[in-house]
């Protein structure tokens, strides 16, 4: 009986300490935020492919990475072993300003390209996708370079 009374006397302080340990500590610093800009995502189609791509906001003279996810609409499979080239021209001109070939990503159907556009303005980008099954061109507009 004596041990039981001792145990009961010890429990309330333990409960109190546990409750105090669970209170919110307002002295913690706020979570840090990253100053990285949000990527821009677009999905565009031809009759044969779906091109979902993300890219970093475009700034003159600075590289921007394009992550390109290609799907063959005839069977829903990822587009594999393709050469994916991007050609950039000013919206009002025909001549290419920059061209690049994307690298094959680690996952089938994903390609990565890097573009550095030298001057601010409005641009068009043409995607050319070629492999044993496809030869597709997709011309897109509304790429603003700051």
Backbone as JSON Lines, residues from 0, in Angstrom:
{"i":0,"aa":"X","n":[0.82,-1.19,0.0],"ca":[0.0,0.0,0.0],"c":[0.87,1.26,0.0]}
{"i":1,"aa":"X","n":[1.96,1.22,0.78],"ca":[2.85,2.37,0.86],"c":[3.45,2.67,-0.52]}
{"i":2,"aa":"X","n":[3.84,1.64,-1.28],"ca":[4.4,1.82,-2.63],"c":[3.37,2.39,-3.59]}
{"i":3,"aa":"X","n":[2.13,1.98,-3.41],"ca":[1.07,2.49,-4.26],"c":[0.86,3.98,-4.05]}
{"i":4,"aa":"X","n":[0.89,4.43,-2.8],"ca":[0.74,5.85,-2.5],"c":[1.91,6.66,-3.07]}
{"i":5,"aa":"X","n":[3.11,6.12,-2.99],"ca":[4.28,6.79,-3.57],"c":[4.13,6.93,-5.08]}
{"i":6,"aa":"X","n":[3.67,5.89,-5.73],"ca":[3.49,5.91,-7.19],"c":[2.46,6.95,-7.58]}
{"i":7,"aa":"X","n":[1.37,7.02,-6.83],"ca":[0.32,7.99,-7.13],"c":[0.84,9.41,-6.91]}
{"i":8,"aa":"X","n":[1.68,9.62,-5.91],"ca":[2.23,10.94,-5.64],"c":[3.22,11.39,-6.72]}
{"i":9,"aa":"X","n":[3.87,10.46,-7.4],"ca":[4.86,10.77,-8.43],"c":[4.2,11.05,-9.79]}
{"i":10,"aa":"X","n":[3.07,10.46,-10.05],"ca":[2.42,10.58,-11.37],"c":[2.04,12.02,-11.71]}
{"i":11,"aa":"X","n":[1.38,12.8,-10.85],"ca":[1.01,14.17,-11.24],"c":[2.19,15.03,-11.69]}
{"i":12,"aa":"X","n":[3.34,15.04,-11.0],"ca":[4.46,15.84,-11.51],"c":[4.95,15.37,-12.88]}
{"i":13,"aa":"X","n":[4.93,14.06,-13.14],"ca":[5.34,13.54,-14.45],"c":[4.38,14.01,-15.54]}
{"i":14,"aa":"X","n":[3.09,13.97,-15.25],"ca":[2.09,14.43,-16.2],"c":[2.29,15.91,-16.48]}
{"i":15,"aa":"X","n":[2.54,16.69,-15.46],"ca":[2.77,18.12,-15.61],"c":[4.01,18.39,-16.46]}
{"i":16,"aa":"X","n":[5.09,17.69,-16.21],"ca":[6.32,17.86,-17.0],"c":[6.1,17.47,-18.46]}
{"i":17,"aa":"X","n":[5.36,16.41,-18.69],"ca":[5.06,15.97,-20.06],"c":[4.24,17.02,-20.78]}
{"i":18,"aa":"X","n":[3.25,17.59,-20.09],"ca":[2.42,18.62,-20.71],"c":[3.23,19.87,-21.01]}
{"i":19,"aa":"X","n":[4.12,20.25,-20.13],"ca":[4.95,21.43,-20.37],"c":[5.89,21.2,-21.55]}
{"i":20,"aa":"X","n":[6.37,19.99,-21.67],"ca":[7.27,19.66,-22.79],"c":[6.57,19.68,-24.13]}
{"i":21,"aa":"X","n":[5.26,19.54,-24.13],"ca":[4.5,19.5,-25.38],"c":[3.96,20.85,-25.81]}
{"i":22,"aa":"X","n":[4.21,21.9,-25.03],"ca":[3.69,23.21,-25.42],"c":[4.48,23.76,-26.57]}
{"i":23,"aa":"X","n":[3.86,24.64,-27.33],"ca":[4.49,25.23,-28.5],"c":[5.56,26.22,-28.07]}
{"i":24,"aa":"X","n":[6.69,26.17,-28.72],"ca":[7.78,27.08,-28.42],"c":[7.81,28.17,-29.48]}
{"i":25,"aa":"X","n":[7.4,29.38,-29.09],"ca":[7.35,30.49,-30.05],"c":[8.71,31.1,-30.33]}
{"i":26,"aa":"X","n":[9.75,30.64,-29.66],"ca":[11.06,31.22,-29.88],"c":[11.81,30.57,-31.04]}
{"i":27,"aa":"X","n":[11.2,29.56,-31.68],"ca":[11.85,28.93,-32.83],"c":[11.86,29.88,-34.02]}
{"i":28,"aa":"X","n":[12.95,29.89,-34.79],"ca":[12.98,30.78,-35.97],"c":[11.99,30.29,-37.02]}
{"i":29,"aa":"X","n":[11.46,31.21,-37.82],"ca":[10.52,30.78,-38.87],"c":[11.25,29.93,-39.91]}
{"i":30,"aa":"X","n":[10.49,29.09,-40.57],"ca":[11.06,28.24,-41.62],"c":[11.67,29.1,-42.71]}
{"i":31,"aa":"X","n":[12.81,28.65,-43.22],"ca":[13.47,29.43,-44.27],"c":[12.78,29.2,-45.6]}
{"i":32,"aa":"X","n":[12.76,30.22,-46.41],"ca":[12.18,30.11,-47.74],"c":[13.29,30.21,-48.76]}
{"i":33,"aa":"X","n":[13.1,29.54,-49.87],"ca":[14.08,29.59,-50.95],"c":[13.69,30.71,-51.9]}
{"i":34,"aa":"X","n":[14.69,31.4,-52.38],"ca":[14.44,32.51,-53.3],"c":[14.43,32.05,-54.76]}
{"i":35,"aa":"X","n":[14.31,30.75,-54.97],"ca":[14.28,30.23,-56.33],"c":[12.91,30.5,-56.94]}
{"i":36,"aa":"X","n":[12.88,30.98,-58.17],"ca":[11.58,31.24,-58.81],"c":[10.87,29.94,-59.14]}
{"i":37,"aa":"X","n":[9.56,30.0,-59.12],"ca":[8.74,28.84,-59.48],"c":[8.9,28.55,-60.97]}
{"i":38,"aa":"X","n":[9.04,27.28,-61.34],"ca":[9.11,26.96,-62.77],"c":[7.76,27.22,-63.45]}
{"i":39,"aa":"X","n":[7.84,27.49,-64.73],"ca":[6.65,27.68,-65.56],"c":[6.38,26.36,-66.25]}
{"i":40,"aa":"X","n":[5.14,25.91,-66.22],"ca":[4.78,24.62,-66.83],"c":[3.77,24.84,-67.94]}
{"i":41,"aa":"X","n":[3.96,24.1,-69.03],"ca":[3.02,24.14,-70.16],"c":[2.82,22.73,-70.69]}
{"i":42,"aa":"X","n":[1.65,22.5,-71.22],"ca":[1.37,21.25,-71.93],"c":[0.85,21.62,-73.3]}
{"i":43,"aa":"X","n":[1.49,21.09,-74.33],"ca":[1.12,21.37,-75.72],"c":[1.04,20.05,-76.49]}
{"i":44,"aa":"X","n":[0.26,20.06,-77.56],"ca":[0.01,18.83,-78.31],"c":[0.22,19.03,-79.8]}
{"i":45,"aa":"X","n":[0.62,17.95,-80.45],"ca":[0.45,17.81,-81.9],"c":[-0.57,16.67,-82.04]}
{"i":46,"aa":"X","n":[-0.85,16.24,-83.24],"ca":[-1.74,15.09,-83.42],"c":[-1.11,13.82,-82.85]}
{"i":47,"aa":"X","n":[0.21,13.83,-82.73],"ca":[0.93,12.61,-82.39],"c":[1.56,12.59,-80.99]}
{"i":48,"aa":"X","n":[1.91,13.77,-80.44],"ca":[2.6,13.77,-79.15],"c":[2.01,14.78,-78.17]}
{"i":49,"aa":"X","n":[2.2,14.49,-76.91],"ca":[1.95,15.43,-75.83],"c":[3.31,15.89,-75.34]}
{"i":50,"aa":"X","n":[3.48,17.19,-75.24],"ca":[4.73,17.77,-74.75],"c":[4.41,18.56,-73.49]}
{"i":51,"aa":"X","n":[4.69,17.96,-72.35],"ca":[4.57,18.68,-71.08],"c":[5.98,19.12,-70.72]}
{"i":52,"aa":"X","n":[6.18,20.42,-70.53],"ca":[7.52,20.89,-70.19],"c":[7.46,21.97,-69.13]}
{"i":53,"aa":"X","n":[8.52,22.03,-68.37],"ca":[8.7,23.04,-67.34],"c":[10.0,23.77,-67.64]}
{"i":54,"aa":"X","n":[10.0,25.06,-67.36],"ca":[11.24,25.8,-67.54],"c":[11.33,26.92,-66.53]}
{"i":55,"aa":"X","n":[12.55,27.29,-66.25],"ca":[12.79,28.38,-65.32],"c":[12.47,29.69,-66.04]}
{"i":56,"aa":"X","n":[12.0,30.71,-65.31],"ca":[11.73,31.99,-65.96],"c":[12.93,32.45,-66.78]}
{"i":57,"aa":"X","n":[12.65,33.02,-67.94],"ca":[13.72,33.38,-68.88],"c":[14.24,34.79,-68.6]}
{"i":58,"aa":"X","n":[15.55,34.88,-68.44],"ca":[16.22,36.16,-68.22],"c":[17.37,36.27,-69.22]}
{"i":59,"aa":"X","n":[17.47,37.42,-69.86],"ca":[18.49,37.64,-70.9],"c":[19.88,37.32,-70.37]}
{"i":60,"aa":"X","n":[20.6,36.52,-71.16],"ca":[21.98,36.18,-70.84],"c":[22.17,35.14,-69.76]}
{"i":61,"aa":"X","n":[21.08,34.61,-69.19],"ca":[21.19,33.61,-68.14],"c":[20.59,32.3,-68.61]}
{"i":62,"aa":"X","n":[21.25,31.18,-68.29],"ca":[20.72,29.89,-68.73],"c":[19.41,29.53,-68.02]}
{"i":63,"aa":"X","n":[18.52,28.91,-68.76],"ca":[17.26,28.41,-68.22],"c":[17.12,26.95,-68.65]}
{"i":64,"aa":"X","n":[16.83,26.1,-67.69],"ca":[16.71,24.67,-67.99],"c":[15.27,24.33,-68.36]}
{"i":65,"aa":"X","n":[15.11,23.57,-69.44],"ca":[13.81,23.04,-69.87],"c":[13.79,21.55,-69.57]}
{"i":66,"aa":"X","n":[12.8,21.1,-68.81],"ca":[12.59,19.69,-68.53],"c":[11.37,19.26,-69.35]}
{"i":67,"aa":"X","n":[11.6,18.4,-70.32],"ca":[10.6,18.07,-71.33],"c":[10.15,16.61,-71.14]}
{"i":68,"aa":"X","n":[8.84,16.42,-71.01],"ca":[8.25,15.08,-70.84],"c":[7.41,14.82,-72.1]}
{"i":69,"aa":"X","n":[7.79,13.83,-72.87],"ca":[7.11,13.56,-74.14],"c":[6.36,12.22,-74.08]}
{"i":70,"aa":"X","n":[5.11,12.26,-74.56],"ca":[4.28,11.07,-74.6],"c":[3.76,10.86,-76.02]}
{"i":71,"aa":"X","n":[3.87,9.62,-76.51],"ca":[3.34,9.26,-77.83],"c":[1.84,9.01,-77.66]}
{"i":72,"aa":"X","n":[1.01,9.83,-78.29],"ca":[-0.44,9.74,-78.12],"c":[-1.05,8.52,-78.81]}
{"i":73,"aa":"X","n":[-0.31,7.88,-79.72],"ca":[-0.88,6.71,-80.4],"c":[-1.03,5.52,-79.46]}
{"i":74,"aa":"X","n":[-0.16,5.44,-78.44],"ca":[-0.26,4.32,-77.51],"c":[-0.05,4.71,-76.05]}
{"i":75,"aa":"X","n":[0.16,6.0,-75.76],"ca":[0.33,6.47,-74.4],"c":[1.7,6.21,-73.79]}
{"i":76,"aa":"X","n":[2.63,5.74,-74.6],"ca":[3.96,5.42,-74.08],"c":[4.87,6.64,-74.11]}
{"i":77,"aa":"X","n":[5.89,6.65,-73.24],"ca":[6.86,7.74,-73.29],"c":[7.64,7.69,-74.6]}
{"i":78,"aa":"X","n":[7.99,8.85,-75.12],"ca":[8.79,8.91,-76.34],"c":[10.23,8.61,-75.95]}
{"i":79,"aa":"X","n":[10.76,7.5,-76.47],"ca":[12.1,7.11,-76.09],"c":[13.1,7.25,-77.22]}
{"i":80,"aa":"X","n":[14.35,7.41,-76.83],"ca":[15.48,7.47,-77.76],"c":[15.26,8.49,-78.87]}
{"i":81,"aa":"X","n":[14.82,9.67,-78.49],"ca":[14.55,10.72,-79.48],"c":[15.66,11.77,-79.44]}
{"i":82,"aa":"X","n":[15.82,12.42,-80.58],"ca":[16.62,13.63,-80.61],"c":[15.62,14.78,-80.51]}
{"i":83,"aa":"X","n":[15.78,15.57,-79.48],"ca":[14.87,16.69,-79.24],"c":[15.68,17.97,-79.36]}
{"i":84,"aa":"X","n":[15.35,18.77,-80.37],"ca":[16.06,20.03,-80.53],"c":[15.09,21.19,-80.33]}
{"i":85,"aa":"X","n":[15.63,22.29,-79.81],"ca":[14.85,23.49,-79.58],"c":[15.5,24.62,-80.37]}
{"i":86,"aa":"X","n":[14.68,25.35,-81.12],"ca":[15.14,26.5,-81.88],"c":[14.35,27.72,-81.43]}
{"i":87,"aa":"X","n":[15.07,28.79,-81.12],"ca":[14.44,30.0,-80.59],"c":[14.61,31.14,-81.59]}
{"i":88,"aa":"X","n":[13.53,31.87,-81.81],"ca":[13.61,33.06,-82.67],"c":[12.72,34.14,-82.08]}
{"i":89,"aa":"X","n":[13.05,35.38,-82.39],"ca":[12.2,36.49,-81.95],"c":[10.82,36.31,-82.58]}
{"i":90,"aa":"X","n":[9.81,36.74,-81.88],"ca":[8.44,36.56,-82.36],"c":[8.2,37.25,-83.7]}
{"i":91,"aa":"X","n":[8.95,38.29,-84.0],"ca":[8.73,39.06,-85.23],"c":[9.71,38.71,-86.34]}
{"i":92,"aa":"X","n":[10.59,37.74,-86.12],"ca":[11.63,37.41,-87.12],"c":[11.62,35.93,-87.45]}
{"i":93,"aa":"X","n":[12.29,35.59,-88.55],"ca":[12.38,34.19,-88.98],"c":[13.68,33.52,-88.56]}
{"i":94,"aa":"X","n":[14.75,34.29,-88.43],"ca":[16.06,33.71,-88.13],"c":[16.14,33.22,-86.69]}
{"i":95,"aa":"X","n":[16.77,32.07,-86.5],"ca":[16.97,31.52,-85.16],"c":[17.99,32.36,-84.39]}
{"i":96,"aa":"X","n":[17.71,32.59,-83.15],"ca":[18.63,33.3,-82.27],"c":[19.52,32.29,-81.54]}
{"i":97,"aa":"X","n":[18.91,31.19,-81.1],"ca":[19.6,30.15,-80.35],"c":[19.0,28.81,-80.73]}
{"i":98,"aa":"X","n":[19.85,27.79,-80.78],"ca":[19.39,26.41,-80.97],"c":[20.16,25.51,-80.03]}
{"i":99,"aa":"X","n":[19.52,24.44,-79.59],"ca":[20.19,23.47,-78.72],"c":[19.55,22.11,-78.9]}
{"i":100,"aa":"X","n":[20.28,21.07,-78.52],"ca":[19.76,19.71,-78.53],"c":[19.67,19.25,-77.08]}
{"i":101,"aa":"X","n":[18.53,18.71,-76.71],"ca":[18.3,18.26,-75.33],"c":[19.05,16.96,-75.08]}
{"i":102,"aa":"X","n":[19.42,16.77,-73.84],"ca":[20.04,15.52,-73.4],"c":[18.94,14.57,-72.96]}
{"i":103,"aa":"X","n":[19.17,13.29,-73.16],"ca":[18.23,12.27,-72.73],"c":[18.29,12.2,-71.21]}
{"i":104,"aa":"X","n":[17.13,12.24,-70.57],"ca":[17.07,12.17,-69.11],"c":[17.26,10.76,-68.6]}
{"i":105,"aa":"X","n":[17.26,10.62,-67.28],"ca":[17.44,9.32,-66.65],"c":[16.19,8.46,-66.75]}
{"i":106,"aa":"X","n":[15.04,9.11,-66.96],"ca":[13.76,8.4,-67.06],"c":[13.31,8.44,-68.51]}
{"i":107,"aa":"X","n":[12.82,7.33,-69.02],"ca":[12.36,7.25,-70.4],"c":[11.3,8.31,-70.67]}
{"i":108,"aa":"X","n":[11.47,9.04,-71.76],"ca":[10.49,10.05,-72.15],"c":[10.79,11.44,-71.63]}
{"i":109,"aa":"X","n":[11.85,11.58,-70.83],"ca":[12.2,12.88,-70.28],"c":[13.52,13.35,-70.89]}
{"i":110,"aa":"X","n":[13.53,14.62,-71.28],"ca":[14.7,15.23,-71.91],"c":[14.97,16.56,-71.23]}
{"i":111,"aa":"X","n":[16.24,16.96,-71.21],"ca":[16.63,18.2,-70.54],"c":[17.45,19.05,-71.5]}
{"i":112,"aa":"X","n":[17.02,20.3,-71.66],"ca":[17.74,21.25,-72.52],"c":[18.01,22.52,-71.73]}
{"i":113,"aa":"X","n":[19.06,23.21,-72.13],"ca":[19.37,24.49,-71.5],"c":[19.44,25.56,-72.58]}
{"i":114,"aa":"X","n":[18.71,26.64,-72.35],"ca":[18.7,27.75,-73.3],"c":[19.2,29.02,-72.62]}
{"i":115,"aa":"X","n":[20.04,29.74,-73.33],"ca":[20.47,31.07,-72.89],"c":[20.12,32.02,-74.02]}
{"i":116,"aa":"X","n":[19.13,32.85,-73.79],"ca":[18.67,33.8,-74.8],"c":[19.34,35.14,-74.5]}
{"i":117,"aa":"X","n":[20.05,35.71,-75.48],"ca":[20.91,36.86,-75.19],"c":[20.2,38.17,-74.86]}
{"i":118,"aa":"X","n":[19.01,38.42,-75.41],"ca":[18.38,39.73,-75.22],"c":[16.93,39.58,-74.76]}
{"i":119,"aa":"X","n":[16.43,40.58,-74.01],"ca":[15.03,40.54,-73.61],"c":[14.1,40.68,-74.81]}
{"i":120,"aa":"X","n":[12.88,40.23,-74.65],"ca":[11.89,40.35,-75.72],"c":[10.93,39.18,-75.71]}
{"i":121,"aa":"X","n":[10.11,39.11,-76.76],"ca":[9.15,38.01,-76.93],"c":[9.69,37.05,-77.98]}
{"i":122,"aa":"X","n":[9.63,35.77,-77.65],"ca":[10.24,34.75,-78.5],"c":[9.28,33.61,-78.79]}
{"i":123,"aa":"X","n":[9.58,32.89,-79.86],"ca":[8.91,31.63,-80.2],"c":[9.94,30.52,-80.05]}
{"i":124,"aa":"X","n":[9.48,29.34,-79.65],"ca":[10.36,28.18,-79.52],"c":[9.76,27.05,-80.33]}
{"i":125,"aa":"X","n":[10.59,26.44,-81.18],"ca":[10.14,25.27,-81.94],"c":[10.83,24.04,-81.38]}
{"i":126,"aa":"X","n":[10.03,23.04,-81.02],"ca":[10.52,21.74,-80.58],"c":[10.5,20.81,-81.79]}
{"i":127,"aa":"X","n":[11.61,20.14,-82.05],"ca":[11.66,19.15,-83.12],"c":[12.03,17.82,-82.48]}
{"i":128,"aa":"X","n":[11.11,16.85,-82.58],"ca":[11.26,15.55,-81.93],"c":[11.37,14.48,-83.01]}
{"i":129,"aa":"X","n":[12.51,13.75,-82.98],"ca":[12.73,12.69,-83.97],"c":[13.23,11.43,-83.31]}
{"i":130,"aa":"X","n":[12.62,10.32,-83.68],"ca":[13.16,9.0,-83.35],"c":[12.69,8.04,-84.44]}
{"i":131,"aa":"X","n":[12.82,6.73,-84.22],"ca":[12.44,5.76,-85.25],"c":[10.95,5.81,-85.59]}
{"i":132,"aa":"X","n":[10.09,6.25,-84.67],"ca":[8.65,6.29,-84.9],"c":[8.1,7.67,-85.23]}
{"i":133,"aa":"X","n":[8.83,8.73,-84.86],"ca":[8.29,10.09,-84.93],"c":[9.21,11.06,-85.66]}
{"i":134,"aa":"X","n":[8.6,12.06,-86.25],"ca":[9.3,13.24,-86.74],"c":[8.31,14.39,-86.64]}
{"i":135,"aa":"X","n":[8.27,15.0,-85.45],"ca":[7.25,16.01,-85.14],"c":[7.89,17.36,-84.86]}
{"i":136,"aa":"X","n":[7.21,18.42,-85.31],"ca":[7.61,19.79,-84.99],"c":[6.45,20.44,-84.26]}
{"i":137,"aa":"X","n":[6.81,21.2,-83.24],"ca":[5.82,21.9,-82.45],"c":[6.32,23.32,-82.23]}
{"i":138,"aa":"X","n":[5.69,24.28,-82.92],"ca":[6.08,25.69,-82.8],"c":[5.19,26.38,-81.78]}
{"i":139,"aa":"X","n":[5.81,26.99,-80.78],"ca":[5.07,27.63,-79.69],"c":[5.49,29.08,-79.56]}
{"i":140,"aa":"X","n":[4.56,29.89,-79.11],"ca":[4.85,31.32,-78.92],"c":[4.65,31.72,-77.46]}
{"i":141,"aa":"X","n":[4.81,32.99,-77.19],"ca":[4.57,33.54,-75.86],"c":[5.64,33.17,-74.84]}
{"i":142,"aa":"X","n":[6.89,33.24,-75.22],"ca":[8.0,33.08,-74.29],"c":[8.59,34.47,-74.07]}
{"i":143,"aa":"X","n":[8.4,35.0,-72.87],"ca":[8.87,36.34,-72.55],"c":[10.22,36.25,-71.84]}
{"i":144,"aa":"X","n":[11.19,36.97,-72.38],"ca":[12.52,37.02,-71.78],"c":[12.69,38.41,-71.18]}
{"i":145,"aa":"X","n":[12.98,38.45,-69.9],"ca":[13.16,39.73,-69.21],"c":[14.63,40.12,-69.2]}
